[in-house]
């Protein structure tokens, strides 16, 4: 890169050299640095689409809204009551996951 700048510096205005440097260095600033620390969930809200949002009956969706303390690498996977959940990114570090309660799920606050 030094040789290119020296070779071109006599013929190009300084602003063009700066633009070339910015174009060259910009992709490097987008590189992520792994910190080897697992992300944590800083907000979790659980509910159901049933009449009572505290209890999910057969056919109700169980919904989980959660926010991580840092960006995640891709959309995470989730299971709810042992069933694979559909996970949707809400932008930033926030996600929405849902799964449908079945007749064989245990009865309880998040069961049928």
C-alpha positions in Angstrom: 0.0 0.0 0.0 2.9 2.4 0.8 4.3 2.0 -2.7 0.9 2.7 -4.3 0.6 5.9 -2.2 4.1 7.1 -3.1 3.6 6.3 -6.8 0.3 8.1 -6.9 0.9 10.9 -4.5 2.6 13.2 -7.1 -0.4 12.9 -9.5 -3.4 12.7 -7.3 -4.8 15.3 -4.9 -4.5 14.5 -1.2 -8.3 14.1 -0.8 -8.3 11.2 -3.3 -5.5 9.5 -1.4 -7.5 9.9 1.8 -10.5 8.4 0.1 -8.5 5.5 -1.1 -7.2 4.9 2.5 -10.8 5.1 3.9 -12.0 2.6 1.2 -9.2 0.2 2.1 -9.5 0.4 5.9 -13.4 0.5 6.1 -13.8 -3.3 5.7 -11.3 -3.9 8.5 -13.3 -1.9 11.0 -16.3 -4.2 10.4 -14.5 -7.3 11.6 -16.0 -8.7 14.8 -13.7 -9.6 17.7 -14.6 -12.7 19.7 -14.6 -12.0 23.5 -15.0 -15.6 24.5 -17.8 -14.6 26.9 -21.2 -16.1 26.3 -24.0 -13.6 25.7 -26.6 -13.2 28.5 -30.3 -12.5 28.2 -31.1 -9.2 29.8 -34.9 -9.3 29.2 -37.2 -12.3 28.9 -41.0 -12.1 28.6 -43.1 -15.3 28.4 -46.8 -15.5 27.6 -49.4 -17.3 25.5 -52.0 -16.2 22.9 -54.8 -17.9 24.9 -57.5 -16.1 26.9 -55.3 -16.1 29.9 -51.7 -15.1 28.8 -50.3 -16.9 31.9 -51.5 -20.3 30.8 -51.2 -22.0 27.4 -53.8 -24.6 26.4 -53.8 -27.0 23.5 -53.5 -24.9 20.3 -52.3 -21.7 22.0 -49.0 -20.3 21.0 -46.4 -19.9 23.7 -44.5 -16.7 23.1 -41.0 -15.7 24.4 -39.6 -12.2 23.8 -36.0 -11.9 24.7 -33.1 -9.5 24.4 -29.4 -10.4 24.6 -26.7 -8.1 26.0 -24.7 -8.2 22.8 -25.2 -9.1 19.1 -25.7 -12.8 18.4 -24.0 -14.5 15.5 -27.1 -15.3 13.5 -30.7 -16.0 14.6 -30.6 -18.3 17.6 -32.5 -21.6 17.9 -35.0 -22.3 20.7 -37.2 -25.0 22.0 -40.4 -24.4 24.1 -41.7 -27.4 26.1 -39.4 -29.6 24.0 -40.8 -28.4 20.7 -38.7 -26.5 18.1 -39.7 -22.9 18.2 -39.9 -20.4 15.4 -37.5 -17.6 16.1 -37.7 -14.1 14.5 -35.2 -11.3 14.8 -36.8 -8.1 15.9 -33.7 -6.1 15.1 -30.8 -5.2 17.3 -30.4 -7.8 20.0 -34.1 -8.6 20.4 -35.9 -11.8 19.3 -39.4 -13.3 19.3 -39.9 -17.1 19.6 -43.1 -19.1 19.6 -44.3 -22.7 19.5 -47.8 -24.2 19.7 -48.9 -26.0 22.9 -50.1 -29.6 22.3 -52.5 -31.8 24.2 -49.5 -33.9 25.4 -47.6 -31.0 27.0 -47.6 -30.9 30.8 -50.3 -28.8 32.4 -49.0 -25.7 34.1 -48.1 -22.0 33.8 -46.5 -22.6 30.3 -48.2 -25.9 29.6 -51.5 -26.9 28.1 
